[in-house]
């Protein structure tokens, strides 16, 4: 059972546009939601994360919007740059320190100059 | 910044043989994880540790898998015997807080 779902699977935007990557989850016990960025041949790197007590988390050009009632969240990348072209993974974990992360299948973002 | 180191970066092995994947986590991290990624797809959880003890194993952590910490520093993931479906990139990760683990660059395992 896929606990974390992402859409779209791939997205292409022009440089300067806002890219929006969506994520939804099944498990109500999930309370921590990191987004990871992965470039080809590299490991995933933490980009930004949010806890379920918040509805928004911003870090520079990256913003997470979180809707606990609908079990949905989205990652907005404003002023997209070609260097943002990567695969983005939405992940979730439950309460309990050290809990495993459940990952979505990823979304491949391409930013065209 | 701190890095999780994985050796080797690529391993090619014949089906049925044993393989050992090595990972050197960040030195002061107490939480440790192994994940499996097939063909650039989602990361699948295998096992996690706290302070050297297993916390949880997933269904993907088959009987052929074992994890050790030989000398208290680096971790190993051993697969014996290997199967074709074990071909994947294996990532280890570590964390000081139990959240937002820091991932290594992975070991690409090719089972022929």
Interface residues (C-beta under 8 A of the other chain):
Chain A: X32 X34 X36 X40 X41 X42 X43 X44 X45 X46 X49 X87 X89 X91 X93 X97 X98 X99 X100 X101 X102 X103 X104 X105 X106
Chain B: X4 X31 X33 X40 X41 X42 X43 X44 X45 X48 X50 X55 X56 X58 X91 X93 X95 X97 X98 X99 X100 X101 X102 X103 X104 X105 X106
